[in-house]
Amino acid sequence: MPCQYPSLSIIIPTLNEKERIARLLKSIKKQEFRDYEIIVADNNSSDCTRKIAIDYGCRITSGGLPAKGKNSGAKAAKGKSLLFLDADAVLPEKFLEESIKEFNKRKLNVASFRIIPIEGKALYRFASDAFYNFPILVLEKILPHGAIAILIEKKLFEELGGFDEKIKLAEDHDLIRKAAKVAMYGIIRSSAPFVSMRRFRKDGWIRVYLKYLFCEAHMVFLGPVKTDIFKYKFGPYPKKTKINK
């Protein structure tokens, strides 16, 4: 009998995410849609991230900075479509079912999502809508965006060469924009992932917003960010953790 491969490969890059990875994996396991595999691309976590992932039945691949980890996971993926998720995301009920249904109905090849702050505070929701959700919807057909969660056909992903591992920040937006030039792109309306506002709380809303605003300007006028001018750090790692670039 021929091998039965899953229709969807969920790929999660990680680095010391023991505080959040179980929450995400639990939300995936609760989905009604079951035709998937989960691949965790781990970047030498010094905590129990890998053990938690294994306990949830995930496949483990070597990771790196986000682009490298996502590419590593994609190479191991067996699904027809790929869903890249940040480790601090959480999926609402029927997220996979509703997203894939809309993806197929609209005949999309690549898609991104709005985001909902997991903390639930009105201020966080307002800020997310004002500074991310509303702008990406307005710019959907003009300047595509994609972060936190990206759904893409594996064939298209491979044709694009995957994520550019030379990019230091916003490699996800870069992939989306390259994909939108040659395929059907859209923002999924039927569902949205919950996301942590931890980076905003730690670094400050104004600082993080300005960083991404300047990053956006850099991408539009100068091209992808391939230097460390924005000093982006991946994951809550201790100083002694070995980081694969």
C-alpha positions as CSV (number, residue, x, y, z in Angstrom):
1,M,0.0,0.0,0.0
2,P,1.3,3.5,-0.8
3,C,2.3,5.7,2.1
4,Q,-0.4,8.0,3.4
5,Y,1.0,11.5,3.9
6,P,-0.8,14.3,5.9
7,S,-2.3,17.1,3.9
8,L,-0.8,19.7,6.3
9,S,2.6,20.1,7.9
10,I,2.6,22.4,10.9
11,I,6.1,23.8,11.4
12,I,7.2,25.6,14.7
13,P,10.7,27.1,15.2
14,T,11.7,27.1,18.8
15,L,14.3,28.2,21.3
16,N,13.7,27.7,25.0
17,E,9.9,27.9,24.7
18,K,9.0,25.6,27.6
19,E,6.7,28.3,29.0
20,R,4.5,28.4,25.8
21,I,5.1,25.5,23.5
22,A,2.8,23.1,25.4
23,R,0.0,25.7,25.3
24,L,0.3,25.9,21.5
25,L,0.5,22.1,21.0
26,K,-2.5,21.5,23.2
27,S,-4.5,23.9,21.1
28,I,-3.5,22.1,18.0
29,K,-4.4,18.7,19.4
30,K,-7.9,20.1,20.2
31,Q,-8.6,20.9,16.6
32,E,-11.3,19.0,14.7
33,F,-9.1,18.9,11.6
34,R,-6.7,16.0,12.1
35,D,-4.9,15.5,8.9
36,Y,-1.6,17.0,9.9
37,E,1.8,16.4,11.3
38,I,3.7,18.7,13.7
39,I,7.4,19.5,13.2
40,V,9.3,21.4,15.8
41,A,12.6,22.9,14.5
42,D,14.5,23.5,17.7
43,N,17.6,25.7,18.0
44,N,19.5,23.9,20.7
45,S,17.1,24.7,23.5
46,S,18.7,24.4,27.0
47,D,15.3,23.9,28.6
48,C,12.7,21.1,28.2
49,T,11.2,22.4,24.9
50,R,12.3,19.3,23.0
51,K,10.9,16.9,25.6
52,I,7.6,18.6,25.6
53,A,7.4,18.5,21.8
54,I,8.2,14.8,21.8
55,D,5.6,14.1,24.5
56,Y,3.0,15.7,22.2
57,G,4.1,13.5,19.3
58,C,6.0,16.1,17.3
59,R,8.8,15.3,14.9
60,I,12.0,17.2,15.8
61,T,14.4,18.8,13.4
62,S,17.5,21.0,13.9
63,G,16.7,24.7,14.0
64,G,18.5,28.0,13.9
65,L,17.3,31.6,13.6
66,P,13.7,31.7,12.5
67,A,14.3,31.5,8.7
68,K,16.7,28.6,9.1
69,G,14.5,26.7,11.5
70,K,11.4,27.1,9.2
71,N,13.4,26.0,6.2
72,S,14.7,23.0,8.1
73,G,11.1,22.0,9.1
74,A,9.9,22.5,5.6
75,K,12.5,20.1,4.2
76,A,11.3,17.4,6.5
77,A,7.6,18.1,5.9
78,K,5.4,15.6,4.1
79,G,2.3,17.6,3.8
80,K,1.0,19.2,0.6
81,S,0.6,22.5,2.5
82,L,2.8,24.1,5.2
83,L,1.6,26.1,8.2
84,F,4.3,28.1,9.9
85,L,3.5,29.1,13.5
86,D,5.3,31.1,16.1
87,A,5.8,29.1,19.3
88,D,3.9,31.6,21.5
89,A,0.8,31.4,19.3
90,V,-2.4,29.6,20.4
91,L,-5.1,28.3,18.0
92,P,-8.7,29.0,18.7
93,E,-11.3,26.2,18.1
94,K,-11.7,25.1,14.5
95,F,-8.8,27.3,13.4
96,L,-7.4,24.7,11.1
97,E,-10.7,23.6,9.7
98,E,-12.0,27.1,9.0
99,S,-8.7,28.4,7.6
100,I,-8.1,25.5,5.2
101,K,-11.7,25.7,4.1
102,E,-11.4,29.4,3.2
103,F,-7.9,28.9,1.7
104,N,-9.3,26.3,-0.7
105,K,-12.6,28.1,-1.4
106,R,-10.7,31.3,-2.4
107,K,-8.2,29.2,-4.4
108,L,-5.3,30.8,-2.5
109,N,-1.7,29.6,-2.7
110,V,-0.4,31.5,0.2
111,A,-2.2,33.2,3.1
112,S,-1.5,35.2,6.3
113,F,-3.7,36.0,9.2
114,R,-4.9,38.8,11.5
115,I,-3.8,38.4,15.2
116,I,-5.6,38.5,18.5
117,P,-3.7,39.2,21.7
118,I,-3.9,36.2,24.0
119,E,-3.9,38.5,27.1
120,G,-7.3,39.7,26.2
121,K,-6.8,43.3,27.4
122,A,-8.8,46.0,25.6
123,L,-5.6,48.1,25.1
124,Y,-3.7,45.2,23.5
125,R,-6.6,44.4,21.2
126,F,-6.9,48.1,20.2
127,A,-3.2,48.3,19.5
128,S,-3.1,45.1,17.5
129,D,-6.0,46.2,15.4
130,A,-4.7,49.7,14.9
131,F,-1.1,48.9,14.2
132,Y,-1.3,45.5,12.5
133,N,-4.7,44.1,11.6
134,F,-6.3,47.2,10.0
135,P,-3.1,48.2,8.0
136,I,-2.5,44.7,6.6
137,L,-6.2,44.4,5.5
138,V,-6.0,47.8,3.8
139,L,-2.7,46.9,2.1
140,E,-3.7,43.3,1.3
141,K,-3.5,43.8,-2.5
142,I,-0.9,46.5,-2.4
143,L,1.8,45.5,0.0
144,P,1.2,42.0,1.4
145,H,2.2,41.1,5.0
146,G,2.5,37.9,6.9
147,A,3.7,37.1,10.5
148,I,3.0,34.7,13.4
149,A,1.1,32.3,11.1
150,I,1.6,31.7,7.3
151,L,-0.2,29.0,5.3
152,I,1.4,28.2,1.9
153,E,1.4,25.4,-0.6
154,K,4.6,23.4,-0.3
155,K,5.2,23.4,-4.0
156,L,5.1,27.2,-4.1
157,F,7.4,27.4,-1.0
158,E,10.0,25.2,-2.7
159,E,9.7,27.2,-6.0
160,L,10.5,30.4,-4.1
161,G,13.5,28.7,-2.4
162,G,12.0,29.0,1.1
163,F,12.8,31.8,3.5
164,D,15.9,33.9,2.8
165,E,18.2,32.9,5.7
166,K,20.3,36.0,5.2
167,I,17.5,38.2,6.4
168,K,17.8,39.3,10.0
169,L,14.2,40.6,10.5
170,A,10.9,40.2,8.7
171,E,11.8,37.2,6.7
172,D,8.2,36.2,6.8
173,H,7.0,39.5,5.1
174,D,9.7,39.0,2.5
175,L,8.5,35.5,1.6
176,I,4.9,36.6,1.4
177,R,5.7,39.4,-1.0
178,K,7.7,37.2,-3.2
179,A,4.9,34.6,-3.2
180,A,2.2,37.2,-3.9
181,K,4.0,38.3,-7.1
182,V,3.6,34.8,-8.7
183,A,0.6,33.3,-6.9
184,M,-2.7,34.0,-5.2
185,Y,-2.3,35.6,-1.8
186,G,-4.9,36.6,0.7
187,I,-5.6,37.3,4.4
188,I,-7.8,34.6,6.0
189,R,-10.9,36.2,7.5
190,S,-12.6,33.2,9.1
191,S,-10.1,32.7,12.0
192,A,-7.1,34.3,13.6
193,P,-4.5,32.9,16.0
194,F,-4.0,34.2,19.5
195,V,-0.6,35.6,20.1
196,S,1.5,36.7,23.1
197,M,2.4,40.4,23.6
198,R,5.5,39.4,25.5
199,R,7.9,41.3,23.2
200,F,5.8,44.5,23.5
201,R,5.7,44.1,27.3
202,K,9.4,43.5,27.6
203,D,10.7,46.1,25.1
204,G,7.9,48.6,25.3
205,W,5.1,49.3,22.8
206,I,6.7,52.5,21.3
207,R,10.1,50.9,20.9
208,V,8.8,47.7,19.2
209,Y,6.4,49.7,17.0
210,L,9.1,52.0,15.8
211,K,11.4,49.1,15.1
212,Y,8.9,47.4,12.9
213,L,7.9,50.7,11.2
214,F,11.6,51.4,10.3
215,C,12.0,47.8,9.2
216,E,9.0,48.2,6.9
217,A,10.5,51.4,5.4
218,H,13.9,49.6,5.0
219,M,12.1,46.8,3.1
220,V,10.2,49.1,0.8
221,F,13.0,51.5,0.0
222,L,16.2,49.6,0.6
223,G,15.2,46.0,0.4
224,P,15.2,43.1,3.0
225,V,17.1,43.7,6.3
226,K,20.2,41.6,6.0
227,T,22.3,43.4,8.7
228,D,21.8,43.4,12.4
229,I,20.8,47.1,12.6
230,F,17.6,46.3,14.5
231,K,19.3,43.9,16.9
232,Y,16.6,41.3,16.8
233,K,16.8,38.5,19.2
234,F,15.1,35.1,18.7
235,G,13.6,33.5,21.8
236,P,14.0,33.9,25.6
237,Y,17.4,32.3,25.8
238,P,20.0,32.5,28.5
239,K,23.4,33.8,27.6
240,K,25.1,30.4,27.6
241,T,22.7,28.9,25.1
242,K,24.4,28.0,21.8
243,I,22.5,29.8,19.0
244,N,22.7,28.4,15.4
245,K,22.7,31.2,13.0
